[in-house]
Amino acid sequence: MSIHSQTQDLSALLRSRIPLIAISSHDEERVERLLCGQVGSCGRPLFKWSLTEGLARLDRALPPQRMLAKPGDALGHIRSVSTPGVYLLADLHPFLDDPLHVRLLKDIVLDDCHTLVLVSHEVHIPAELEKHSARLQLALPDEAELKEIVRVEARAWTRQSGSQVRTSSRALEMLVRNLAGLGRLDARRLARNAIQDDGAITESDLPAVMDAKYRLLSRGGVLQFEYETVDPEQVAGFSRMKQWLAGRRAFFLGEASLPSGARPKGVLMLGVQGCGKSLAARSVAGAWGVPLLRFDAGALYDKYIGESERHLREALATAEVMAPCVLWIDEIEKGFSSGDSDQGTSKRILGSLLTWMAEQRGGVFVVATANDIQALPPELVRKGRFDEVFFVDLPGEAAREAALRIHLERHEADPKRLDLPALVAATAGFSGAEIEQAVVSAYYAAHAAESGLDGATLLAEIEATRPLSVLMAEPVAQLRNWARERAVPAD
């Protein structure tokens, strides 16, 4: 949503006399400015209430009425006023558990005289008020607004220090690009920190900005910024998938284009547990040199009506602003289903995700992984949702040898000193994770025996391991049979 369309939406809500508008935002000052800009068009006075200041009029310089600081007193006063007005109620959410406050809100809403705008970091509308309310989602700042935020901070530094901020067009462009995906307050703070360090915006400021940004995006939300990506060379196997991705890299990054303008949208990886799906997902971002965002489905669902959908919208909006990027949804079947046990929330969440996947412009490459194909709804798996569906099978001989080499070298063991063909044969039916664990266990055993890691120790650990393909032989065989005619082998 652009700034212009966001202002239009707010104007339309005010003109239509929606009695209750909920805005979830940390940027209270931004909401206040938007409302002040609409006072003339709506033709009604604008007031603001807070627990610390009471009730104050924003469109005129009048002293606040501090005797109305208590929520019940303020709501009772608003109910008694006959002149229609717009009331911005800041951080009223802790008081919405009180039946008296809810009843006062309902009385005001049913009078159909005033418009109440509830603003807080989270706004949970009581069920009895939901049908009388509307929600407005504030857009994240786009490139033009981020650039203006940096310029405002630069002008503030100039007034404070008396000297111009030193920068170059490239450094400024890179700073703005790295601020993408943050809210206005966070973007302003990081821009200010970059400038006030030495009065300049240089490329040397970017690592600190990115580090702060990673921590901000990872602070308990649905999205987590994954700082560590993976070099594709450190991923054994996946030869067919690596080739597929290499052929689409230029199109995703905008270095080449199709006549239709379409860009790669994403892949779904199905497969046996422990065979490297998550590692391969990390390697996509590493191969393409773009940010990696991990979608935490466990943090998506909320007990309040509408909040789960809001979490999803915010996460997808952040991913779009971060574009080009890779959005990694691990074990997608655990977060998106089509069950009826949650009053339809999961169905609405799935529908929202599918709509976004169909409409997004291709700047976000979705990499989804799944272990249980039967738990996935058919509308998610069908062709067109993802560009390709890859099946990650148990590694073959070449992939097992590569995995052994990678993990042995990681533990400072020379693969040339071991009988690799014998070890490869012994690990038939092993997943990549099981091969890694066998090497780790052999290293522990060698250390306990005060000797170096050798082939005999590693072979003993391999022979002592019962892989998943043996423990869960029937489900694994069923999955492999299903994928044989329905998915493209990843290797």
C-alpha positions in Angstrom: 0.0 0.0 0.0 1.4 3.4 -1.0 1.3 6.5 1.2 -1.3 8.0 -1.1 -3.7 5.1 -1.1 -3.3 4.7 2.7 -4.4 8.4 3.1 -7.3 7.8 0.8 -8.4 4.7 2.8 -8.4 6.7 6.0 -10.3 9.6 4.4 -12.9 7.1 3.1 -13.4 5.6 6.5 -13.8 9.0 8.1 -16.3 10.2 5.4 -18.3 7.0 5.7 -18.7 7.6 9.5 -17.3 4.2 10.5 -17.8 4.5 14.3 -14.7 2.5 15.3 -11.4 2.4 13.5 -8.5 0.2 14.8 -4.9 0.9 13.8 -2.2 -1.4 15.0 1.1 0.6 14.8 4.1 1.6 17.0 4.2 4.9 15.1 1.5 6.9 17.0 2.9 10.2 15.8 2.4 9.1 12.2 -1.2 8.2 12.8 -1.7 11.6 14.5 -0.3 13.4 11.5 -2.5 11.4 9.1 -5.6 12.3 11.2 -4.7 15.9 11.4 -4.4 16.0 7.6 -8.0 14.8 7.3 -9.6 17.2 9.7 -10.6 19.7 7.0 -12.1 17.1 4.7 -14.2 15.3 7.4 -15.5 18.6 8.9 -15.3 17.5 12.5 -13.1 18.5 15.4 -10.2 16.1 16.3 -9.3 15.1 19.9 -6.7 12.8 21.4 -6.9 10.9 24.7 -4.1 9.3 26.6 -3.8 8.1 30.2 -1.0 10.6 30.9 -2.5 13.7 29.3 -6.2 13.2 29.4 -8.3 14.6 26.6 -6.8 17.3 24.3 -8.0 18.9 21.1 -5.5 18.5 18.2 -6.9 20.9 15.6 -6.8 23.9 18.1 -4.3 25.0 20.6 -6.3 24.3 23.8 -5.0 23.0 27.1 -5.7 19.3 27.8 -8.4 18.3 30.1 -6.4 16.2 32.6 -9.4 15.5 34.8 -10.5 13.1 32.0 -7.4 11.0 32.2 -9.2 7.9 33.5 -10.6 5.8 30.6 -14.1 5.6 32.1 -14.3 9.4 32.7 -13.0 10.1 29.1 -15.5 7.6 27.5 -18.3 9.0 29.6 -17.5 12.5 28.5 -17.3 11.5 24.8 -20.7 9.8 25.1 -22.3 13.0 26.6 -21.0 15.3 23.8 -23.6 15.9 21.1 -21.3 17.6 18.5 -19.8 14.9 16.2 -16.1 14.5 16.6 -13.1 12.3 15.8 -11.4 10.9 18.9 -7.9 9.3 18.8 -7.6 7.0 21.8 -4.0 6.1 22.4 -3.2 2.8 24.1 -6.7 2.0 25.3 -6.1 -1.7 24.9 -5.2 -2.6 28.5 -8.6 -1.3 29.6 -10.7 -3.2 27.1 -11.0 -6.1 29.6 -13.3 -4.0 31.8 -17.0 -4.6 31.0 -17.8 -1.0 31.9 -15.3 0.4 29.3 -16.6 -2.0 26.6 -20.2 -1.0 27.4 -19.3 2.7 27.1 -17.6 2.1 23.8 -20.7 0.2 22.6 -22.9 3.1 23.7 -20.8 5.6 21.7 -20.7 3.4 18.7 -24.4 2.8 18.7 -25.1 6.5 19.0 -23.5 6.8 15.5 -22.3 10.3 16.3 -18.5 10.1 16.8 -15.6 8.2 15.2 -13.2 6.5 17.7 -9.8 5.7 16.4 -8.0 3.1 18.6 -4.2 3.2 18.2 -1.7 0.9 19.9 1.0 -1.6 19.0 -1.8 -4.2 19.2 -5.5 -3.5 19.1 -7.9 -6.4 20.1 -11.4 -5.4 19.3 -14.0 -7.0 21.7 -16.3 -9.4 19.9 -19.4 -7.3 20.6 -17.8 -4.3 18.8 -16.2 -6.2 15.9 -19.1 -5.7 13.4 -19.1 -1.9 14.0 -15.3 -1.6 13.4 -12.8 -1.4 10.6 -9.1 -1.9 10.6 -6.5 0.2 8.8 -3.0 -1.2 8.1 -0.2 1.4 8.0 2.2 0.8 5.1 5.9 0.3 5.6 7.9 3.2 4.2 8.8 2.8 0.5 12.2 3.9 -1.0 11.2 7.5 -1.5 10.0 7.9 2.1 13.1 6.1 3.4 15.3 8.5 1.4 13.4 11.5 2.9 13.9 10.0 6.4 17.6 9.9 5.9 17.6 13.5 4.5 15.7 14.7 7.5 18.2 13.2 9.9 21.1 14.6 7.8 19.5 18.1 8.0 19.1 17.7 11.8 22.8 16.7 12.1 23.8 19.8 10.0 21.8 22.1 12.3 23.3 20.5 15.4 27.0 20.3 14.2 27.1 23.2 11.7 28.7 20.9 9.1 27.3 19.0 6.1 26.9 15.3 6.2 29.5 13.7 3.9 28.2 10.9 1.6 28.1 9.6 -1.9 25.1 8.7 -4.1 26.1 5.0 -3.9 26.5 5.0 -0.1 23.1 6.8 0.3 21.4 4.3 -2.1 22.8 1.3 -0.2 21.8 2.7 3.2 18.2 3.3 1.9 18.1 -0.2 0.4 19.3 -1.7 3.7 16.6 0.1 5.7 13.9 -1.5 3.6 11.5 -3.6 5.6 11.6 -1.4 8.7 9.0 0.9 10.2 9.5 4.6 10.2 10.7 4.8 13.8 13.3 2.1 13.4 14.5 3.4 10.1 14.9 6.9 11.6 16.9 5.5 14.5 19.3 3.5 12.3 19.7 6.4 9.9 20.5 8.7 12.9 23.0 6.2 14.3 24.8 5.9 10.9 25.1 9.7 10.6 26.0 10.7 14.2 28.9 8.2 14.4 31.2 10.4 12.3 29.0 12.9 10.4 29.1 10.8 7.3 27.2 8.1 5.4 29.7 5.6 4.0 29.7 2.0 3.1 31.5 1.2 6.3 28.3 2.1 8.2 26.3 -0.6 6.5 27.5 -3.7 8.5 26.3 -2.0 11.8 23.1 -0.9 10.2 22.4 -4.5 8.9 23.3 -6.0 12.2 20.8 -3.7 14.0 18.2 -4.4 11.4 18.6 -8.2 11.8 17.9 -7.9 15.5 14.9 -5.6 14.9 13.3 -8.0 12.4 14.0 -11.0 14.7 12.4 -9.5 17.9 9.6 -12.0 18.5 7.7 -11.6 15.2 6.6 -14.1 12.6 9.6 -13.3 10.4 13.2 -13.9 11.5 16.1 -12.6 9.6 18.6 -15.5 9.1 22.1 -13.9 9.1 23.9 -17.1 8.1 23.2 -18.5 4.7 24.9 -21.5 3.1 27.3 -21.9 0.3 25.8 -24.3 -2.3 29.1 -26.1 -2.4 28.5 -27.2 1.2 25.3 -28.9 0.2 25.8 -32.5 -1.0 23.6 -33.6 -3.9 20.7 -31.5 -5.2 22.4 -31.4 -8.6 19.2 -31.0 -10.6 17.8 -28.4 -8.3 21.0 -26.4 -8.3 21.0 -26.4 -12.1 17.4 -25.3 -12.1 18.1 -22.4 -9.7 21.2 -21.3 -11.6 19.2 -21.0 -14.8 16.7 -18.6 -13.0 19.1 -16.5 -11.0 19.4 -13.7 -13.6 15.7 -13.5 -14.1 15.0 -13.3 -10.3 17.5 -10.6 -9.8 16.3 -8.6 -12.7 19.5 -9.0 -14.8 17.4 -10.7 -17.5 13.7 -10.7 -18.2 11.0 -12.7 -20.0 8.7 -11.0 -22.6 5.8 -11.4 -20.1 7.8 -9.8 -17.3 7.2 -12.9 -15.1 9.9 -13.8 -12.5 10.5 -17.0 -10.5 8.2 -17.3 -7.6 9.3 -20.3 -5.6 9.8 -24.0 -5.1 8.3 -26.6 -2.8 10.7 -29.3 -1.5 9.1 -32.6 -0.3 11.1 -35.4 1.0 12.5 -37.8 3.6 13.3 -36.2 7.0 17.0 -35.3 7.5 17.9 -35.3 3.8 18.9 -31.6 3.6 15.8 -29.7 2.7 16.4 -26.9 5.2 20.1 -26.7 4.3 19.1 -26.4 0.6 16.7 -23.6 1.5 19.5 -21.7 3.1 21.7 -22.3 0.1 19.2 -20.6 -2.3 19.8 -17.2 -0.6 23.6 -17.9 -0.4 23.7 -18.8 -4.2 21.7 -15.7 -5.2 23.3 -13.3 -2.7 20.0 -12.1 -1.3 18.6 -11.8 2.3 17.0 -14.9 3.8 13.8 -14.5 5.9 12.5 -17.4 7.9 8.8 -17.6 8.4 8.0 -18.9 11.9 4.5 -20.5 11.5 4.4 -21.2 15.2 4.3 -17.5 16.0 1.5 -16.9 13.5 -1.6 -18.0 15.3 -3.2 -15.8 18.0 -6.3 -16.4 20.2 -7.8 -13.0 19.2 -10.1 -12.8 16.2 -8.3 -11.4 13.2 -4.9 -11.2 14.8 -3.5 -14.3 13.0 -4.5 -12.8 9.7 -2.8 -9.5 10.7 0.4 -11.3 11.6 0.4 -12.9 8.2 -0.2 -9.7 6.3 2.6 -7.9 8.2 5.0 -10.7 7.6 4.3 -10.8 3.8 4.4 -7.0 3.6 7.8 -7.0 5.2 9.0 -9.7 2.8 7.8 -7.6 -0.2 9.7 -4.5 1.0 12.8 -6.6 1.6 12.7 -7.8 -2.1 14.7 -9.3 -3.6 14.8 -11.9 -0.9 14.2 -15.6 -0.2 11.2 -16.4 2.1 11.8 -19.8 3.8 8.7 -21.6 5.2 10.1 -24.6 7.0 7.7 -27.6 7.4 4.8 -25.7 5.8 2.3 -28.5 6.6 2.5 -27.6 10.3 1.5 -23.9 9.7 -0.9 -24.1 6.8 -3.7 -26.6 6.7 -7.4 -26.7 5.8 -8.8 -28.1 9.1 -12.0 -27.0 10.8 -10.8 -27.3 14.4 -10.0 -23.6 14.8 -13.3 -22.0 13.6 -11.9 -21.5 10.1 -8.8 -19.5 11.0 -6.4 -21.9 9.3 -8.6 -21.8 6.1 -8.5 -18.0 6.0 -4.7 -18.0 6.6 -4.2 -20.5 3.8 -6.4 -18.5 1.5 -4.5 -15.3 2.2 -1.2 -17.0 1.6 -2.4 -18.5 -1.7 -3.8 -15.2 -2.9 -0.5 -13.5 -2.1 1.5 -16.1 -3.8 -0.6 -15.7 -7.0 -0.5 -11.9 -7.0 3.0 -11.0 -5.7 5.2 -9.6 -8.4 8.1 -12.1 -8.0 10.5 -10.1 -5.8 10.1 -12.7 -3.0 11.2 -16.2 -3.8 9.3 -18.7 -1.6 11.2 -21.9 -0.6 8.8 -24.2 1.3 9.8 -27.5 2.8 7.5 -30.4 3.8 7.9 -33.9 5.3 4.3 -35.1 5.2 2.6 -34.7 1.8 -0.7 -36.0 3.0 -1.0 -33.1 5.5 -0.7 -30.5 2.6 -4.0 -29.2 1.2 -4.3 -29.9 -2.6 -4.7 -26.3 -3.5 -1.2 -25.6 -2.1 0.5 -28.4 -4.0 -1.1 -28.0 -7.4 1.0 -26.7 -10.3 1.1 -22.9 -10.6 1.4 -22.2 -6.8 5.1 -23.0 -7.0 7.3 -22.9 -10.1 8.5 -26.5 -9.3 7.9 -29.2 -6.8 11.2 -31.1 -6.0 11.4 -34.4 -4.2 14.4 -34.8 -1.9 15.1 -38.5 -1.7 17.7 -40.5 0.3 21.1 -39.5 -1.1 22.7 -41.7 -3.8 26.3 -42.8 -3.8 27.7 -39.6 -5.2 25.8 -37.5 -2.7 26.8 -39.7 0.2 30.4 -39.5 -0.8 30.2 -35.7 -1.1 28.4 -35.5 2.4 31.2 -37.7 3.9 33.9 -35.4 2.5 32.2 -32.3 3.7 31.7 -33.5 7.3 35.1 -35.2 7.5 36.9 -32.0 6.4 34.7 -30.0 8.8 36.2 -32.1 11.6 39.7 -31.8 10.3 39.9 -35.4 9.0 41.5 -36.1 5.7 39.1 -38.1 3.5 42.1 -39.4 1.4 43.3 -41.4 4.4 40.0 -43.4 4.7 38.4 -46.0 2.5 35.6 -43.8 1.1 34.1 -46.4 -1.2 33.6 -48.8 1.8 32.1 -46.0 3.9 29.8 -44.9 1.0 28.5 -48.5 0.7 28.0 -48.8 4.4 25.8 -45.7 4.5 23.3 -46.9 1.9 19.9 -45.8 3.1 21.3 -43.1 5.3 20.1 -39.5 5.2 22.5 -36.5 5.1 21.7 -35.8 8.8 22.5 -39.4 9.8 25.8 -39.3 7.9 26.7 -36.1 9.7 25.8 -37.6 13.1 27.9 -40.7 12.4 30.9 -38.6 11.7 30.3 -36.6 14.9 29.9 -39.8 17.0 33.1 -41.2 15.5 34.9 -38.1 16.4 33.7 -38.4 20.0 34.8 -42.0 20.1 38.2 -41.2 18.7 38.7 -38.4 21.2 37.7 -40.7 24.1 40.2 -43.3 22.9 42.8 -40.5 22.6 43.4 -41.3 18.9 42.7 -39.7 15.6 39.5 -40.2 13.6 40.1 -43.3 11.4 38.0 -45.5 9.1 37.5 -48.3 11.5 36.0 -46.0 14.2 33.7 -44.3 11.6 32.6 -47.6 10.1 31.8 -48.9 13.6 29.6 -45.9 14.3 27.9 -46.3 10.9 27.1 -50.0 11.6 25.7 -49.1 15.0 23.2 -46.6 13.4 19.7 -47.7 12.4 18.7 -45.1 9.8 15.2 -43.7 9.5 14.8 -45.7 6.2 14.9 -48.8 8.4 13.1 -47.6 11.5 10.2 -46.1 9.4 10.6 -48.2 6.3 6.9 -48.3 5.4 6.1 -44.5 5.6 9.4 -43.7 3.8 8.6 -46.2 1.0 5.1 -44.8 0.7 6.5 -41.3 0.4 9.0 -42.3 -2.2 6.4 -44.2 -4.3 4.1 -41.1 -4.2 6.8 -38.8 -5.4 8.1 -41.0 -8.2 5.5 -39.8 -10.7 4.4 -36.5 -9.1 7.6 -34.5 -8.3 10.9 -33.7 -9.9 13.9 -35.4 -8.3 16.2 -32.8 -6.6 19.3 -34.8 -7.4 
